[in-house]
Amino acid sequence: MANNPIRFGILGCADIARKVSRAIILAPNSTLYAIGSRSIEKAKRYAAENGFPDSVKLYGSYEAVLDDTCVDAVYVPLPTSLHVQWAVLAAEKKKHVLLEKPTALNVSDLDLILEACESNGVQFMDGTMWMHHPRTQKMREFLSDSARFGKLKSMHSTFTFAAGPEFLENDIRVKPDLDSLGALGDAGWYCIRSILWAADYELPKMVTAIRDPVLNKSGVILSAGSSLLWEDGKLATFHCSFLSNLAFDLSVHGTKGTLHLHDFVIPFEEKTASFSFASETGFKELVTGWDQLPSEHIVTTDLPQEALMVKEFARLVGSIKESGSKPDKKWPTISRKTQLVLDSVKASIDKGFEPINIAS
């Protein structure tokens, strides 16, 4: 562990917090310092069920975590409708903010969070874990190789999983008062982020939602998709759903090359991840097969991607805390662009699938 590990507090006992609390423990420059829940009994039960060290402080409110002067940073896995309230308060209490996705119900709410973080000099990052896997950087190298990949032309992304009856009836992500964006916010966030990542974060000029999304009886999105169009003719599509079998597909197409992977959100294996890349492929004579087969690339890591996310976040926080550095603006900028596209897809759905022009 680092000499001065970043001390994390967690607001809430959501399932995803189990994964990130493990990541905080695994990361070499962070430590799990405090857990806050709406009752001390729930906090104690959560800590016992997850085998947290006895040193972890347990609080019966979120405020108590934020009032603990020893807490450097907070991870916020609360329902999206509560993000503005608690992320803003955390920033005002000078706590650095690692916020679950989707970051907000709309970009106006996210702007309130980002403004609070900036004015209080604290680091912001969202919880999109796959961004921190070394595979992601390796894939960027292939996409940046103009001799092999050429010019980017199209991107296609899918994130689906088949939720059971209990999820579809009772999960936070299908409740209009808690996470009204539904599958678009939960799974669509990843699809949009992967497309923006492939486009080197250039925003599209227009998005158009695909007709006939599936909604539940409360009007929350269970399945949806969209097309995206750029000024130079690049295009992308994505599909997200709680109603189809598990899939995390991403394909990126250039004039000379194509990149494919089938587990971009969560790798099939925790410490290895792969992708395929084809360059200047064609057909064999009589079209009996491929000329130049795609190459398979395997990337290994000693830490799971969520621990690498925590490690990077803690590194940035440590630099601010120990060296007086300014918060890194890269991560809030990427989050805002993702939220902006998500908002535009939702607006297209609400307006009868009209094309929506995006203005930053």
Wavefront OBJ file of the C-alpha trace (Angstrom):
o trace
v 0.000 0.000 0.000
v 1.150 3.551 -0.704
v 2.648 5.544 2.172
v -0.294 7.953 2.140
v -3.212 6.045 0.621
v -6.316 7.964 -0.380
v -9.042 7.290 2.170
v -12.360 6.459 0.527
v -15.838 6.738 1.914
v -18.760 5.049 0.165
v -22.245 6.566 0.191
v -24.739 3.722 0.156
v -24.788 -0.053 0.037
v -25.694 -0.708 -3.593
v -24.619 -3.980 -5.224
v -22.103 -2.180 -7.440
v -20.458 -0.810 -4.286
v -19.384 -4.377 -3.449
v -17.325 -4.454 -6.643
v -15.836 -1.006 -6.145
v -15.114 -1.524 -2.437
v -13.072 -4.563 -3.458
v -11.318 -2.389 -6.022
v -10.515 0.222 -3.363
v -8.962 -2.503 -1.219
v -6.986 -3.932 -4.165
v -5.641 -0.624 -5.470
v -2.178 0.042 -3.999
v -2.766 3.753 -3.339
v -6.201 3.696 -1.697
v -7.882 2.359 1.406
v -11.500 1.729 2.330
v -12.048 4.077 5.244
v -15.814 4.504 5.754
v -19.222 3.207 4.692
v -22.398 5.231 5.107
v -25.957 3.958 4.834
v -29.396 5.255 5.760
v -29.152 3.264 8.989
v -26.255 2.048 11.072
v -27.802 -1.425 11.147
v -27.691 -1.660 7.361
v -24.108 -0.396 7.293
v -23.051 -3.018 9.862
v -24.821 -5.808 7.981
v -23.289 -4.727 4.664
v -19.795 -4.624 6.157
v -20.195 -8.066 7.724
v -21.593 -9.639 4.536
v -18.666 -8.318 2.503
v -15.929 -9.080 5.009
v -14.711 -5.512 5.339
v -11.818 -4.930 7.764
v -12.754 -3.955 11.315
v -10.918 -0.684 10.726
v -13.628 0.543 8.318
v -15.790 3.172 10.002
v -19.527 2.594 9.746
v -22.033 5.424 9.697
v -25.818 5.545 9.771
v -26.061 8.454 7.329
v -24.386 9.767 4.206
v -23.803 13.121 5.908
v -21.643 11.487 8.567
v -19.248 10.178 5.911
v -18.969 13.636 4.343
v -18.416 15.232 7.759
v -15.514 12.901 8.553
v -12.443 15.054 8.006
v -10.284 11.981 7.411
v -12.219 10.997 4.266
v -10.375 12.218 1.158
v -12.736 10.971 -1.543
v -16.164 9.410 -1.883
v -17.574 6.839 -4.220
v -21.250 7.569 -4.924
v -23.294 4.572 -6.187
v -26.691 6.083 -5.276
v -29.685 6.168 -7.671
v -29.186 8.689 -10.452
v -31.929 10.974 -9.144
v -29.845 11.517 -5.984
v -26.544 12.290 -7.698
v -26.901 16.066 -7.793
v -27.733 16.347 -4.104
v -24.951 14.154 -2.795
v -22.197 14.790 -5.335
v -22.575 18.550 -4.950
v -22.563 18.277 -1.149
v -19.510 16.019 -1.292
v -17.649 18.578 -3.402
v -18.664 21.367 -1.037
v -17.225 19.269 1.801
v -13.972 19.102 -0.224
v -14.336 15.397 -0.976
v -13.154 14.193 -4.375
v -16.000 12.521 -6.281
v -16.015 9.142 -8.031
v -19.582 8.996 -9.347
v -21.478 6.051 -10.768
v -22.890 6.264 -14.263
v -25.124 7.596 -15.612
v -23.760 10.678 -13.922
v -27.078 12.557 -13.911
v -30.585 12.598 -15.322
v -29.543 15.354 -17.736
v -26.567 17.519 -18.622
v -27.933 20.492 -16.664
v -27.786 18.446 -13.482
v -24.322 17.189 -14.362
v -23.179 20.776 -14.885
v -24.188 21.558 -11.303
v -21.999 18.679 -10.116
v -19.052 19.641 -12.303
v -19.295 23.295 -11.277
v -19.281 22.282 -7.600
v -16.219 20.083 -8.147
v -14.349 22.760 -10.069
v -15.131 25.577 -7.638
v -14.015 23.442 -4.694
v -10.861 22.130 -6.356
v -11.823 18.452 -6.201
v -11.339 15.722 -8.783
v -14.336 14.276 -10.619
v -14.471 10.951 -12.439
v -17.330 8.705 -13.467
v -17.335 4.953 -12.898
v -16.903 3.710 -16.480
v -14.434 0.969 -15.605
v -13.448 -0.392 -19.019
v -11.825 2.929 -19.853
v -9.004 2.027 -17.450
v -8.193 -1.454 -18.721
v -4.811 -1.562 -20.542
v -6.621 -3.149 -23.490
v -8.331 0.187 -24.088
v -5.005 1.966 -24.569
v -3.711 -0.848 -26.780
v -6.792 -0.612 -28.993
v -6.277 3.149 -29.274
v -2.822 2.485 -30.716
v -4.374 0.433 -33.525
v -7.047 3.038 -34.263
v -4.383 5.777 -34.362
v -2.280 3.889 -36.920
v -3.441 5.532 -40.132
v -1.337 3.204 -42.269
v -3.225 0.153 -40.971
v -6.608 1.538 -39.909
v -7.059 4.455 -42.270
v -9.821 6.989 -41.685
v -12.616 6.236 -39.220
v -15.940 5.595 -40.984
v -18.365 3.841 -38.626
v -18.886 2.413 -35.136
v -21.459 -0.015 -33.789
v -22.011 -0.862 -30.125
v -24.309 -3.196 -28.172
v -24.883 -3.715 -24.466
v -27.747 -6.005 -23.514
v -28.642 -8.404 -20.730
v -31.748 -10.459 -20.088
v -33.149 -9.193 -16.790
v -35.499 -11.452 -14.858
v -39.015 -10.662 -13.636
v -37.805 -9.464 -10.233
v -35.400 -6.960 -11.838
v -37.977 -5.718 -14.327
v -40.498 -5.150 -11.562
v -38.432 -3.896 -8.638
v -34.886 -2.866 -9.589
v -33.912 0.770 -9.073
v -33.137 1.008 -12.802
v -36.799 0.555 -13.758
v -38.223 3.039 -11.247
v -39.160 6.461 -12.705
v -38.452 8.304 -9.455
v -34.985 6.774 -9.013
v -33.425 6.035 -12.428
v -35.884 7.247 -15.034
v -33.405 6.738 -17.903
v -33.671 2.955 -17.506
v -31.672 0.904 -20.008
v -30.599 4.040 -21.877
v -28.873 5.379 -18.769
v -27.539 2.084 -17.490
v -26.452 0.195 -20.625
v -26.725 2.959 -23.215
v -24.158 5.025 -21.315
v -21.527 2.390 -22.089
v -22.507 2.212 -25.752
v -22.332 5.978 -26.163
v -19.013 6.154 -24.341
v -17.514 3.442 -26.552
v -18.592 5.295 -29.685
v -17.203 8.606 -28.446
v -13.988 6.861 -27.419
v -13.584 5.426 -30.920
v -14.253 8.879 -32.396
v -11.590 10.377 -30.095
v -14.393 12.243 -28.291
v -15.505 14.266 -31.277
v -19.205 14.925 -30.761
v -21.639 13.931 -33.523
v -23.675 16.700 -35.111
v -26.951 14.796 -34.894
v -28.579 11.810 -33.200
v -31.822 10.092 -34.113
v -33.391 7.512 -31.830
v -34.515 4.268 -33.423
v -38.288 3.964 -33.475
v -40.380 1.887 -31.089
v -38.229 1.547 -27.961
v -39.668 -0.783 -25.327
v -40.984 0.998 -22.229
v -42.393 -0.414 -19.008
v -45.780 0.591 -17.630
v -44.175 3.573 -15.884
v -42.591 4.832 -19.083
v -39.017 3.785 -18.212
v -36.924 2.585 -21.165
v -36.236 -1.153 -21.220
v -34.775 -1.339 -24.730
v -33.693 1.379 -27.155
v -31.190 2.418 -29.780
v -29.995 5.324 -31.855
v -27.992 6.408 -34.863
v -25.357 9.153 -34.683
v -23.997 11.240 -37.552
v -20.884 13.427 -37.759
v -20.162 16.435 -39.967
v -17.645 14.493 -42.032
v -20.021 11.592 -42.688
v -18.936 9.218 -39.927
v -21.850 7.304 -38.526
v -22.585 5.075 -35.564
v -25.402 2.991 -34.154
v -26.022 1.456 -30.767
v -28.549 -0.820 -29.094
v -29.077 -1.218 -25.346
v -31.581 -3.463 -23.625
v -32.662 -5.238 -20.455
v -34.491 -7.787 -22.620
v -31.848 -9.617 -24.698
v -29.114 -12.078 -23.845
v -25.846 -10.715 -22.452
v -23.748 -8.972 -25.116
v -20.993 -6.345 -24.991
v -20.096 -5.904 -28.664
v -18.112 -3.094 -30.252
v -16.909 -2.818 -33.834
v -14.966 0.101 -35.273
v -14.501 0.407 -39.037
v -11.930 2.431 -40.958
v -11.060 2.739 -44.617
v -8.240 0.194 -44.168
v -8.922 -1.652 -40.918
v -11.556 -3.034 -38.543
v -11.440 -3.572 -34.788
v -13.776 -6.015 -33.014
v -14.353 -7.051 -29.432
v -17.173 -8.897 -27.711
v -16.650 -8.004 -24.050
v -15.846 -4.315 -23.990
v -17.724 -3.524 -20.751
v -16.579 -6.509 -18.687
v -13.817 -8.752 -20.071
v -14.562 -12.467 -20.255
v -11.669 -12.998 -17.843
v -10.612 -10.628 -15.089
v -6.892 -10.512 -15.875
v -6.831 -11.088 -19.631
v -8.712 -9.363 -22.416
v -8.557 -9.660 -26.171
v -9.616 -7.942 -29.358
v -9.219 -8.652 -33.052
v -7.915 -6.350 -35.735
v -8.062 -6.766 -39.499
v -6.181 -4.596 -41.974
v -6.609 -4.461 -45.749
v -8.473 -7.727 -45.812
v -10.066 -9.116 -48.937
v -11.311 -12.321 -50.498
v -9.404 -15.317 -51.724
v -9.846 -16.358 -55.312
v -13.401 -17.554 -56.005
v -14.414 -15.912 -52.704
v -13.658 -19.080 -50.755
v -12.382 -17.309 -47.677
v -10.524 -14.277 -46.381
v -7.199 -13.019 -47.654
v -5.337 -11.600 -44.616
v -7.067 -13.028 -41.562
v -7.767 -10.773 -38.556
v -5.103 -10.877 -35.852
v -5.976 -11.661 -32.231
v -4.401 -9.543 -29.504
v -4.368 -10.479 -25.819
v -3.710 -7.918 -23.089
v -2.983 -8.959 -19.509
v -3.274 -6.999 -16.282
v -2.315 -7.654 -12.668
v -5.267 -5.638 -11.373
v -8.898 -5.803 -12.518
v -10.146 -2.795 -14.440
v -12.164 -1.416 -11.532
v -9.040 -1.414 -9.338
v -7.128 0.343 -12.124
v -9.897 2.955 -12.215
v -9.571 3.509 -8.462
v -5.784 3.588 -8.761
v -5.898 6.319 -11.415
v -8.498 8.330 -9.506
v -6.467 8.014 -6.288
v -3.320 9.067 -8.178
v -5.027 12.258 -9.327
v -6.394 12.932 -5.841
v -2.977 12.302 -4.329
v -1.370 14.754 -6.724
v -3.861 17.427 -5.684
v -3.501 16.628 -2.001
v 0.273 16.286 -1.834
v 1.538 18.531 -4.646
v -1.178 21.151 -5.031
v -1.972 20.055 -8.588
v -5.158 21.144 -10.286
v -7.906 18.562 -10.916
v -7.568 16.801 -14.263
v -10.250 18.137 -16.641
v -10.071 15.157 -18.998
v -12.520 13.005 -17.075
v -15.258 15.594 -16.438
v -15.070 16.624 -20.098
v -15.571 13.038 -21.288
v -18.441 12.530 -18.836
v -20.200 15.669 -20.037
v -19.937 14.662 -23.693
v -21.374 11.244 -22.891
v -24.254 12.805 -20.959
v -24.893 15.295 -23.764
v -25.313 12.530 -26.352
v -27.467 10.488 -23.968
v -29.714 13.527 -23.420
v -30.058 13.967 -27.168
v -31.130 10.340 -27.663
v -33.748 10.756 -24.928
v -34.934 14.005 -26.520
v -35.289 12.270 -29.880
v -37.448 9.570 -28.284
v -39.581 12.156 -26.494
v -40.054 14.182 -29.673
v -41.290 11.328 -31.838
v -37.853 10.208 -33.086
v -36.934 13.556 -34.588
v -33.238 14.162 -35.353
v -31.639 16.172 -32.565
v -28.770 18.533 -33.302
v -26.078 18.497 -30.629
v -24.604 21.727 -29.360
v -21.812 21.490 -26.774
l 1 2 3 4 5 6 7 8 9 10 11 12 13 14 15 16 17 18 19 20 21 22 23 24 25 26 27 28 29 30 31 32 33 34 35 36 37 38 39 40 41 42 43 44 45 46 47 48 49 50 51 52 53 54 55 56 57 58 59 60 61 62 63 64 65 66 67 68 69 70 71 72 73 74 75 76 77 78 79 80 81 82 83 84 85 86 87 88 89 90 91 92 93 94 95 96 97 98 99 100 101 102 103 104 105 106 107 108 109 110 111 112 113 114 115 116 117 118 119 120 121 122 123 124 125 126 127 128 129 130 131 132 133 134 135 136 137 138 139 140 141 142 143 144 145 146 147 148 149 150 151 152 153 154 155 156 157 158 159 160 161 162 163 164 165 166 167 168 169 170 171 172 173 174 175 176 177 178 179 180 181 182 183 184 185 186 187 188 189 190 191 192 193 194 195 196 197 198 199 200 201 202 203 204 205 206 207 208 209 210 211 212 213 214 215 216 217 218 219 220 221 222 223 224 225 226 227 228 229 230 231 232 233 234 235 236 237 238 239 240 241 242 243 244 245 246 247 248 249 250 251 252 253 254 255 256 257 258 259 260 261 262 263 264 265 266 267 268 269 270 271 272 273 274 275 276 277 278 279 280 281 282 283 284 285 286 287 288 289 290 291 292 293 294 295 296 297 298 299 300 301 302 303 304 305 306 307 308 309 310 311 312 313 314 315 316 317 318 319 320 321 322 323 324 325 326 327 328 329 330 331 332 333 334 335 336 337 338 339 340 341 342 343 344 345 346 347 348 349 350 351 352 353 354 355 356 357 358 359 360
